[in-house]
């Protein structure tokens, strides 16, 4: 069941990202500076590597969060929510902000990608504690 919960939580985080970036697509494309094709969509949208990387990354994050939750006794949905939020907001997002600040990336990109990390980890924490 442990592996299944990690897989489900990782897929949930990945799917949340699909919704997040669909809603914020125009703002993200403008802030990220990603190359666009003639239709105004990301030129690499048919490349499977970013999608595979994102899914595997979400599963790895879910696996480490599950391990941390087990060691810390985080076993309720409320604790999973708060812990996931904390991991996203206070561990992942500061790294994103650091990298992007030194790279002179727009603040809006920090907020979009940091928001995904924060709320994605929150969702993963909830899903993990449901199992």
Residue pairs with C-beta under 8 A, 6 or more apart in sequence:
1 131
2 66
4 131
5 66
5 127
5 128
5 130
5 131
6 59
6 62
6 63
6 66
6 128
7 59
7 62
8 127
8 131
9 62
9 65
9 66
9 123
9 124
9 127
9 128
10 55
10 58
10 59
10 60
10 61
10 62
10 63
10 124
11 55
11 58
11 59
12 123
12 124
12 127
13 58
13 61
13 62
13 120
13 121
13 123
13 124
13 127
14 54
14 55
14 58
14 59
16 116
16 119
16 120
16 123
17 54
17 58
17 116
17 120
20 115
20 116
20 119
20 120
21 28
21 116
24 112
27 108
27 112
28 34
28 109
28 112
29 36
29 40
29 42
30 108
31 105
31 106
31 108
31 109
31 112
32 105
32 109
34 42
34 43
34 44
35 42
35 43
35 44
36 42
36 43
37 43
37 45
44 50
58 120
58 124
61 120
61 121
61 124
62 124
62 127
62 128
65 83
65 84
65 87
65 121
65 124
65 125
65 128
66 128
68 74
68 83
68 87
69 75
69 79
69 80
69 83
69 125
69 128
69 129
72 83
74 80
74 83
74 125
74 129
75 129
76 129
77 126
77 129
77 130
79 129
80 125
80 126
80 127
80 128
80 129
80 130
81 122
81 125
81 126
81 129
82 125
83 125
84 121
84 122
84 123
84 124
84 125
84 126
84 128
85 118
85 121
85 122
85 125
87 121
87 125
88 117
88 118
88 119
88 120
88 121
88 122
89 118
92 114
92 117
92 118
92 121
93 114
93 117
93 118
96 110
96 113
96 114
96 117
97 110
97 114
99 105
100 106
100 109
100 110
100 113
101 110
